[in-house]
C-alpha cells in the first residue's frame, strides 16, 4: 500500500484500510486484529501511525483494546454509532432549534403576562 492513494494522512489511510477489512469480513467481529508490528509492516508505516489509526477505530466503536493485548473487532462500520463530530453537530442543531422555540414561547408568555397586568 502506498500512502499516496487518497487519505490525508498515513494514520487515516491505515484506519480506512482496516475499517474496510472489517466491513468486508476479513476481520470478523470477535476476532483479533494483527499486531501493531504486523500492521506497521503491512502498511509500511511507523508503530505510532498504527496506534493513531487504532485510536480512530476505537473512537468509532469498531475495536476494543488493552495494553499488551491485540485489538479485538467489536462491530462492523454499519453497526456503529455516528462519528463523534456528527453527534456534536446533531446536538448543536438540536440546541439551536430548542433555543429558537424557547425564545418564541418566552415572547408569547411575555405578551400574555403584560396583557393580564393591564386588566383590572
C-alpha positions, 0 to 999 in steps of 0.5 A: 500500500502506498500512502499516496492513494487518497487519505490525508494522512498515513494514520487515516489511510491505515484506519480506512484500510482496516475499517474496510477489512472489517466491513468486508469480513476479513476481520470478523467481529470477535476476532483479533486484529494483527499486531501493531508490528504486523500492521506497521509492516503491512502498511509500511508505516511507523508503530505510532501511525498504527496506534493513531489509526487504532485510536480512530477505530476505537473512537468509532466503536469498531475495536476494543483494546488493552495494553499488551493485548491485540485489538479485538473487532467489536462491530462492523462500520454499519453497526456503529454509532455516528462519528463523534463530530456528527453527534456534536453537530446533531446536538448543536442543531438540536440546541439551536432549534430548542433555543429558537422555540424557547425564545418564541414561547418566552415572547408569547408568555411575555405578551400574555403576562403584560396583557393580564397586568393591564386588566383590572 
